[in-house]
């Protein structure tokens, strides 16, 4: 789901109020113009260790990045340290949250088991010392890796995946085995989109497709052809928009893919 500073004048003997004479709004303006300090979560990071690194309370970092209790973080996740993470119109996150909700059992017996399991887990492990979660195996590149746009801020907007350039019609392969939980074109901006669940709450998304070749509910293996590269939705040319998400949280796909 950062540092503060302002220019001040060195005090001259006999002038005790040098700092107080600096207008309040000058400091505030300088603070707003400070560049955002961002940390991408690495293996073995914890929210607590990141807080110590930047001398910021880990709970404040969690609040700034909209991370709920028990404050789980994931490898490749983008964290804002000195300011609140910008809110973005993220239809993929909304869709994944809905998908996750529909998978949950509504039976009272199952609910009791889940509560009991959570209580036991919280007793064994301090939440602020949990290590960053990551997928147990490497994903594979869905197409030949020619990255044209990286994960992170792009102008005034956040780019929650990577763009991989390719010719129109190039086969797109599943990055890992799993179940297709979405195959449609109803999410704004993504054009024809496929979302695959890979277990342990890991999802991959493939956007701007020319054609989707698998339907919702299909079981796929790593390497299966699932779509063709296109430029449907908000796209200026043919490419694959590829996302990796832990639940609804976008993480840097490069952290999960083999080195090029």
Order of alpha helices (4+ residues) and beta strands (2+ residues): alpha-beta-alpha-alpha-beta-alpha-alpha-beta-beta-beta-beta-beta-beta-beta-beta-beta-beta-beta-beta-beta
